[in-house]
């Protein structure tokens, strides 16, 4: 657990991309909150990078932890925007045809 007051809202690790030799990992983070919450959370996680790498070292029993970088994952927000757009469309119901009546 990272105890940093800059981390607020709901924070989830959505995916991690690593290099083949596991020396580098890009961590994608989803933050449910305002834009300020998102920026502050990324700053806090970047500040805690050494702590997180040390935790990985001990928990995964590896010789050298990957160098971490954190990126905001906005795919959930983008998906919600698409759903809102689809919900706002005024599409009339489909008229039955001879094929659908059979």
N, C-alpha and C positions, 0 to 999 in steps of 0.2 A: 504494500500500500504506500502510495506517495502522499505524504502529508504536506500539501501546498495549498494555501488559500486561493491561489489563482485558478485552481482546478475546480470548476463549478458545473452544475448540470450533470447530465448523464453522459458518461464517456465510455466508448466502446472501441476496442481494437477490431477493425473490420477485416484486415488482411495484412500479411507481411510478405514482401518480396525480398528474396535473398540472392546473393551471387552464388555461383556454383561451389565456391570454396568456403562459403558461409562467413566471409570476412566482412561483409557489408549487408545491412538489412534496412529496407525502407518500410517503416511502420505506418499504416494508414489508420487514422483515428477519426471516428465519428463523434461529434459533440452536439448534443441536443441543448441548444441555448442560443443566446444572441451572438451577433458577430464578435462583440467584445469578449464574450465567454469563450468563443472558439479561438480567438487570437491568444488570449491569456492562457488557455489550456495548452496550446502548442508551445508557447514560451516556457511554461512550467515543465512540460515533459522534456523539452530540449535541455533545460537547466538540470533536470534529474537524470539525464542520459547516463552519466557515470554510475549512479546508483542502480539504474535499471540494468546496465551491462554487468555490473557486479552480481546482481541477483541472478541474471541468466547464467553467469559463470558457475555459481554454486548450485543452482537448481537443476541445470542441465548436465552438470559434470563434464564440462568441455574445457579444453586447454585455453582457448582464447575466445572471448565473446565477440560477436559481430559488432562493428561500428554501426550505431543506430542513427537514423534520421527520421523525423516525424513529418507526415504530410496529412493535411485535412482531407478526409474522404467525404465528398458531398453527394455521393450517389443516392443516398436515402432521400435527401432534400430534392434532388432532381427527379427521382421517381415520384415523390409526392406532388411536385409541380405538374408532371405529366398526367397523373391521376386527376388532379383538379381541372386541368384543361379538358380531359375526356369527359368528366362529369358536367362541365359547363356547355358542352355541345348539345344543340337541340336537334337530335336525330329522330325523325318520325319512325314509328314502328313499321316494320316491313309488311307490305301487302301480301296476303297469301296468294300463291300461284297454284296452278293446276298440279304441279309436281309436289308441293308441300301439302296439298289437301288429300292426296292419296295415301 
